[in-house]
Amino acid sequence: MRAPTIAAAAALLLALGLTGPAAAQSGLTTRATNLEPLKLSSGLPFPEKPYELEAGKYYRWTIEADGTAELAIAAPEFFRNIWINEVVINKIEVRPLGLDSIEFDDEGSATISFVPIRPGTFTFHAPGTEAEGMRGTFVVK
């Protein structure tokens, strides 16, 4: 009697596609770790402490600009080594295939939801302001 029950359960899992890595990763994008938001303001240095991430884990990173200047965040190497689920700007969800930078012309915020796929140390910066301390680091283990 037990063997048919196990066989039925296995058939159900196969039919639903819930075996192996797929079962292990089901719900991955519903269990995000929220990173410390980045405050973007003219002359305000970025935190010196790096963001420490784990490859294969889901994160949300919010960037908040106060509108004191037109500023951008550039992180081309980091953005090329993550899978981006979405970028939310003013409650508008964007699902890009890639990203190089995000620019704020005025006050606002953007939230990037992503999964790092490659370990390494990656920098991000506000172009033209690196000397003012507007640069930071992601360390992906």
PyMOL commands that set and color helices and strands:
alter all, ss='L'
color gray80, all
select helices_A, chain A and resi 2-16+20-25+28-30+76-79+130-132
alter helices_A, ss='H'
color red, helices_A
select strands_A, chain A and resi 33-34+38-40+51-53+59-65+71-74+82-89+92-94+101-104+108-116+120-125+135-140
alter strands_A, ss='S'
color yellow, strands_A
deselect
rebuild
show_as cartoon
